[in-house]
Amino acid sequence: MPLVEPSLLEILACPACHAPLREDTEASELVCTSDTCGLAYPVRDEIPVLLVDEARRPS
């Protein structure tokens, strides 16, 4: 089951670097696809929280 609607995922972008996002369903996150950024944004109650302050830095 997708975290967000596929049509919504097509238009969402990372707020920090504007790269496309991909779903990580196990972690309930949308992850930036940029090699330099890679921030992971949480999805809470089927709503993506696209705030840089709420994002998790890559490990």
C-alpha positions as CSV (number, residue, x, y, z in Angstrom):
1,M,0.0,0.0,0.0
2,P,1.5,3.4,-1.0
3,L,2.2,6.0,1.6
4,V,0.8,8.8,-0.6
5,E,-1.2,8.8,-3.9
6,P,1.1,8.1,-6.9
7,S,-0.1,11.2,-8.6
8,L,0.8,13.3,-5.6
9,L,4.3,11.7,-5.4
10,E,4.9,12.7,-9.0
11,I,4.6,16.4,-8.2
12,L,6.3,16.4,-4.7
13,A,9.9,17.5,-4.4
14,C,12.4,17.9,-1.6
15,P,12.0,21.3,0.0
16,A,15.7,21.6,0.6
17,C,17.1,20.8,-2.9
18,H,14.0,20.3,-5.1
19,A,15.0,16.7,-6.1
20,P,12.2,14.1,-6.6
21,L,11.1,12.0,-3.6
22,R,10.7,8.2,-3.3
23,E,8.7,6.2,-0.8
24,D,10.3,4.2,2.0
25,T,7.2,2.3,3.1
26,E,9.0,0.4,5.9
27,A,10.1,3.6,7.6
28,S,6.9,5.6,6.6
29,E,9.0,8.3,5.0
30,L,9.5,10.1,1.7
31,V,13.2,10.1,0.9
32,C,15.0,12.7,-1.3
33,T,16.7,11.0,-4.3
34,S,19.6,13.5,-4.4
35,D,23.0,12.1,-3.6
36,T,24.0,15.2,-1.8
37,C,20.8,15.8,0.2
38,G,19.0,12.5,1.0
39,L,16.7,13.9,3.7
40,A,13.9,11.6,4.9
41,Y,10.5,13.3,5.6
42,P,8.0,11.5,7.8
43,V,4.5,10.6,6.6
44,R,2.0,10.9,9.5
45,D,-1.6,9.9,9.1
46,E,-1.1,9.7,5.3
47,I,0.1,13.3,5.2
48,P,3.7,14.0,4.2
49,V,5.4,16.4,6.6
50,L,7.7,18.3,4.2
51,L,9.5,20.5,6.7
52,V,13.2,20.5,6.7
53,D,13.2,20.8,10.5
54,E,11.2,17.6,10.8
55,A,13.4,15.7,8.3
56,R,15.8,13.0,9.3
57,R,19.4,13.3,8.1
58,P,20.8,10.3,6.3
59,S,23.0,8.0,8.3
